[in-house]
């Protein structure tokens, strides 16, 4: 019975670990968002710094001057 329980837990753990994306927690684009300057478009065209819509183009999802978000070229300090 203990062996069966161990095997079931092992299978469950393997399934849960396999469902986590490989890049989870790891930025795929180096750098940081630039500081907002001037007025920006008041729209939310992306969400979350590492939105795939942006990172697939080598960009980050950043806040703009209006408070919305858009894809922007990262700044490396």
Backbone as ProteinMPNN parsed JSONL, in Angstrom:
{"seq_chain_A": "XXXXXXXXXXXXXXXXXXXXXXXXXXXXXXXXXXXXXXXXXXXXXXXXXXXXXXXXXXXXXXXXXXXXXXXXXXXXX", "coords_chain_A": {"N_chain_A": [[0.824, -1.191, 0.0], [1.952, 1.243, 0.802], [3.886, 1.517, -1.134], [2.378, 1.778, -3.467], [1.07, 4.204, -2.93], [3.299, 5.893, -2.865], [4.168, 5.686, -5.538], [1.963, 6.79, -6.883], [2.036, 9.436, -5.879], [4.518, 10.203, -6.894], [4.016, 10.089, -9.656], [2.037, 12.08, -9.855], [3.491, 14.333, -9.005], [5.414, 14.445, -11.046], [3.762, 14.948, -13.254], [2.703, 17.487, -12.556], [5.062, 19.026, -12.442], [5.925, 18.83, -15.079], [4.019, 20.326, -16.37], [4.673, 22.944, -15.955], [5.801, 25.806, -17.576], [8.943, 25.983, -19.323], [10.295, 28.43, -19.282], [9.276, 29.737, -17.104], [9.355, 32.227, -14.716], [11.764, 33.128, -15.639], [13.109, 35.747, -17.33], [12.697, 36.288, -20.8], [13.657, 38.259, -22.34], [16.344, 40.423, -22.176], [17.105, 43.211, -19.983], [15.372, 46.255, -18.901], [12.208, 47.967, -18.535], [11.87, 51.096, -20.228], [11.91, 54.391, -18.732], [8.806, 56.053, -18.515], [8.088, 58.715, -20.762], [6.786, 61.848, -21.61], [3.501, 62.088, -23.177], [1.521, 59.184, -23.5], [-0.111, 56.512, -25.336], [-3.349, 55.914, -24.257], [-4.021, 53.132, -23.754], [-4.256, 49.618, -23.177], [-2.259, 47.525, -24.462], [-0.89, 45.251, -23.963], [-0.087, 42.885, -21.349], [1.535, 42.449, -18.272], [5.007, 42.294, -17.75], [6.508, 40.429, -19.26], [4.916, 39.71, -21.498], [3.939, 37.507, -24.037], [3.268, 38.552, -26.565], [4.914, 40.73, -26.808], [7.529, 39.855, -26.089], [8.1, 38.008, -28.072], [8.942, 39.599, -30.075], [11.226, 40.665, -29.147], [10.802, 42.637, -27.296], [9.53, 44.401, -24.345], [6.644, 44.468, -22.213], [5.536, 47.48, -21.209], [4.747, 50.252, -18.984], [3.295, 53.229, -20.215], [3.404, 56.824, -20.871], [0.773, 57.643, -20.341], [-0.317, 55.875, -18.62], [-1.227, 53.537, -19.563], [-0.334, 50.41, -21.184], [2.221, 49.18, -23.341], [4.144, 47.529, -25.914], [7.637, 47.841, -25.683], [11.007, 48.829, -26.464], [13.552, 47.296, -24.628], [15.678, 48.682, -22.05], [19.051, 48.508, -21.305], [20.816, 48.785, -18.48]], "CA_chain_A": [[0.0, 0.0, 0.0], [2.837, 2.405, 0.849], [4.566, 1.609, -2.429], [1.39, 2.304, -4.407], [0.909, 5.623, -2.599], [4.52, 6.571, -3.304], [4.156, 5.738, -7.004], [0.938, 7.764, -7.27], [2.564, 10.772, -5.585], [5.596, 10.447, -7.845], [3.384, 10.384, -10.949], [1.38, 13.383, -9.731], [4.549, 15.346, -8.981], [5.993, 14.52, -12.394], [2.769, 15.609, -14.103], [2.646, 18.905, -12.205], [6.327, 19.652, -12.833], [5.981, 18.874, -16.544], [3.077, 21.322, -16.878], [5.227, 24.283, -15.741], [6.601, 26.198, -18.738], [10.386, 25.988, -19.084], [10.795, 29.764, -19.008], [8.562, 30.346, -15.982], [10.209, 32.918, -13.774], [13.0, 33.553, -16.287], [12.835, 36.68, -18.414], [13.233, 35.875, -22.088], [14.233, 39.453, -22.962], [17.171, 41.127, -21.188], [16.888, 44.646, -19.816], [14.232, 46.744, -18.126], [11.358, 48.92, -19.241], [12.342, 52.481, -20.163], [11.068, 55.278, -17.935], [7.845, 56.748, -19.38], [8.367, 60.128, -21.012], [5.747, 62.469, -22.42], [2.18, 61.454, -23.18], [1.482, 57.901, -24.188], [-1.436, 56.064, -25.744], [-4.087, 55.446, -23.073], [-4.56, 51.813, -24.063], [-3.518, 48.486, -22.621], [-2.06, 46.626, -25.597], [-0.231, 44.044, -23.461], [-0.206, 42.795, -19.888], [2.665, 41.738, -17.675], [6.271, 42.679, -18.37], [6.972, 39.427, -20.22], [3.801, 39.299, -22.354], [4.479, 36.871, -25.245], [3.094, 39.417, -27.74], [6.069, 41.63, -26.856], [8.806, 39.136, -26.022], [8.355, 37.339, -29.352], [9.557, 40.613, -30.94], [12.394, 41.192, -28.441], [10.356, 43.813, -26.556], [8.901, 44.182, -23.045], [5.382, 45.175, -22.005], [5.889, 48.539, -20.259], [3.809, 51.356, -18.791], [3.649, 54.4, -21.01], [3.157, 58.103, -20.202], [-0.631, 57.841, -19.982], [-0.699, 54.879, -17.618], [-1.524, 52.299, -20.265], [0.836, 49.568, -21.425], [2.505, 48.851, -24.734], [5.447, 46.897, -26.111], [8.7, 48.843, -25.799], [12.379, 48.319, -26.534], [14.145, 47.316, -23.287], [16.887, 49.46, -21.793], [20.012, 47.746, -20.505], [21.584, 49.752, -17.688]], "C_chain_A": [[0.87, 1.256, 0.0], [3.529, 2.607, -0.493], [3.627, 2.211, -3.468], [1.167, 3.796, -4.173], [2.112, 6.427, -3.076], [4.535, 6.728, -4.825], [3.13, 6.756, -7.494], [1.413, 9.191, -7.02], [3.681, 11.149, -6.558], [5.035, 10.812, -9.221], [2.72, 11.755, -10.933], [2.408, 14.505, -9.746], [5.184, 15.538, -10.344], [5.047, 15.247, -13.333], [2.721, 17.101, -13.822], [3.912, 19.629, -12.631], [6.406, 19.804, -14.35], [5.06, 19.942, -17.113], [3.557, 22.753, -16.669], [6.066, 24.653, -16.96], [8.084, 26.304, -18.385], [10.897, 27.363, -18.705], [10.1, 30.448, -17.833], [9.541, 30.952, -14.996], [11.519, 33.409, -14.365], [12.66, 34.503, -17.422], [13.457, 36.201, -19.726], [13.846, 37.042, -22.841], [15.062, 40.175, -21.902], [16.819, 42.605, -21.117], [15.653, 44.968, -18.994], [13.421, 47.698, -18.98], [11.96, 50.319, -19.144], [11.406, 53.309, -19.293], [10.106, 55.991, -18.88], [8.24, 58.216, -19.556], [7.289, 60.68, -21.94], [4.429, 61.725, -22.307], [2.259, 60.15, -23.954], [0.062, 57.575, -24.594], [-2.128, 55.474, -24.523], [-4.776, 54.118, -23.363], [-3.672, 50.758, -23.417], [-3.373, 47.458, -23.746], [-1.329, 45.343, -25.213], [-0.415, 44.014, -21.948], [0.939, 41.956, -19.337], [3.936, 42.024, -18.446], [6.701, 41.716, -19.47], [5.827, 38.846, -21.046], [4.379, 38.708, -23.645], [4.31, 37.713, -26.514], [4.297, 40.336, -27.915], [7.376, 40.851, -26.947], [9.126, 38.41, -27.321], [9.015, 38.286, -30.352], [10.798, 41.226, -30.292], [12.078, 42.444, -27.639], [9.805, 43.409, -25.202], [7.585, 44.938, -23.01], [5.613, 46.182, -20.88], [4.776, 49.572, -20.132], [4.269, 52.526, -19.647], [3.243, 55.673, -20.263], [1.735, 58.332, -19.75], [-1.077, 56.9, -18.867], [-1.112, 53.564, -18.24], [-0.257, 51.472, -20.406], [0.989, 49.315, -22.916], [3.884, 48.201, -24.809], [6.492, 47.981, -26.34], [10.06, 48.158, -25.831], [13.0, 48.401, -25.141], [15.42, 48.154, -23.229], [17.796, 48.602, -20.925], [20.909, 48.754, -19.811], [22.949, 49.222, -17.371]], "O_chain_A": [[0.574, 2.22, -0.707], [3.731, 3.74, -0.931], [4.037, 3.059, -4.26], [1.085, 4.566, -5.13], [1.958, 7.517, -3.627], [4.88, 7.794, -5.336], [3.408, 7.508, -8.428], [1.212, 10.065, -7.864], [3.767, 12.298, -6.991], [5.525, 11.735, -9.871], [2.833, 12.509, -11.899], [2.219, 15.515, -10.424], [5.46, 16.666, -10.752], [5.484, 16.078, -14.128], [2.7, 17.902, -14.756], [3.835, 20.748, -13.136], [6.907, 20.814, -14.843], [5.289, 20.421, -18.224], [2.919, 23.688, -17.153], [6.954, 23.892, -17.344], [8.431, 26.677, -17.265], [11.824, 27.479, -17.903], [10.326, 31.635, -17.598], [10.444, 30.276, -14.503], [12.309, 34.044, -13.666], [11.993, 34.109, -18.378], [14.607, 35.762, -19.751], [14.489, 36.843, -23.873], [14.541, 40.508, -20.838], [16.3, 43.177, -22.075], [14.982, 44.081, -18.466], [13.885, 48.177, -20.015], [12.5, 50.693, -18.103], [10.235, 52.963, -19.135], [10.523, 56.482, -19.929], [8.672, 58.871, -18.607], [6.928, 60.049, -22.933], [4.26, 60.85, -21.458], [2.983, 60.042, -24.944], [-0.87, 58.291, -24.23], [-1.559, 54.629, -23.831], [-5.995, 54.008, -23.227], [-2.493, 50.989, -23.15], [-4.256, 46.626, -23.954], [-1.167, 44.449, -26.043], [-0.845, 44.997, -21.344], [1.264, 40.894, -19.868], [3.933, 41.997, -19.676], [7.207, 42.148, -20.506], [5.769, 37.637, -21.269], [5.222, 39.338, -24.283], [5.115, 37.603, -27.438], [4.659, 40.681, -29.039], [8.229, 41.152, -27.783], [10.297, 38.214, -27.645], [9.579, 37.844, -31.354], [11.361, 42.189, -30.813], [12.975, 43.229, -27.333], [9.63, 42.222, -24.928], [7.427, 45.942, -23.703], [5.857, 45.796, -19.737], [3.968, 49.749, -21.043], [5.464, 52.782, -19.788], [2.779, 55.591, -19.126], [1.503, 59.143, -18.853], [-2.114, 57.123, -18.244], [-1.326, 52.579, -17.533], [0.773, 51.797, -19.816], [0.006, 49.247, -23.654], [4.687, 48.313, -23.883], [6.263, 48.924, -27.097], [10.238, 47.062, -25.3], [12.98, 49.467, -24.526], [16.133, 48.308, -24.22], [17.355, 48.037, -19.924], [21.665, 49.482, -20.454], [23.737, 49.899, -16.712]]}, "name": "protein", "num_of_chains": 1, "seq": "XXXXXXXXXXXXXXXXXXXXXXXXXXXXXXXXXXXXXXXXXXXXXXXXXXXXXXXXXXXXXXXXXXXXXXXXXXXXX"}
